[in-house]
């Protein structure tokens, strides 16, 4: 795969992550309320996100450093996040909704660090692409 195609893939991955986050994050508490959760339960579900962002990015980063690299694990986390969203959307039970939320938060927590590592790894060693990281991220 040539450099332009890899850059386009990374740019598309950033775009999809941020557009999904922008569509999902503002309306998720309202969705939880419509599903019958009270304010305390909504607070607990939403508190899982920052907790997962503290715990799982270092673990997945360590795993990516030891096997298969950040690009592979970035794809795994993206598919896992999609699975979590499917569980959230298709669940009829509150417990499945919470499991889907945990799955989504666990898998999406390390996506940006893994994408950043993939972008830096792609650009390393090539003087003509070293300054492209900002353009890819933007």
PELIN-V358362 format. One record per backbone hydrogen bond with DSSP energy under -0.5 kcal/mol. CO is the residue of the C=O (numbers start at 0). NH is the residue of the N-H. Records with the same first field share a line. If there is no record, write none. Layout:
CO = NH + NH
//
This chain:
1 = 5
2 = 6
3 = 7
4 = 8
5 = 9
6 = 10
7 = 11
8 = 12
9 = 13
10 = 14
11 = 15
12 = 16
13 = 17
14 = 18
15 = 19
16 = 20
17 = 21
18 = 22
19 = 23
20 = 24
23 = 26 + 27
24 = 28
26 = 30
27 = 31
28 = 32
29 = 33
30 = 34
31 = 36
32 = 35
37 = 41
38 = 42
39 = 43
40 = 44
41 = 45
42 = 46
43 = 47
44 = 47 + 48
45 = 48 + 49
46 = 50
47 = 51
48 = 52
49 = 53
50 = 53 + 54
51 = 55 + 56
54 = 58
55 = 59
56 = 60
57 = 61
58 = 62
59 = 63
60 = 64
61 = 65
62 = 66
63 = 68
67 = 71
68 = 72
69 = 73
70 = 74
71 = 75
72 = 76
73 = 77
74 = 78
75 = 79
76 = 80
77 = 81
78 = 82
79 = 83
80 = 84
81 = 85
82 = 86
83 = 87
84 = 88
85 = 89
86 = 90
92 = 96
93 = 97
94 = 98
95 = 99
96 = 100
97 = 101
98 = 102
99 = 103
100 = 104
101 = 105
102 = 106
103 = 107
104 = 108
105 = 109
107 = 110
109 = 113
110 = 114
111 = 115
112 = 116
113 = 117
114 = 118
115 = 119
116 = 120
117 = 121
118 = 122
119 = 123
122 = 125
124 = 126
125 = 128 + 129
128 = 131
129 = 132
131 = 135
132 = 136
133 = 137
//
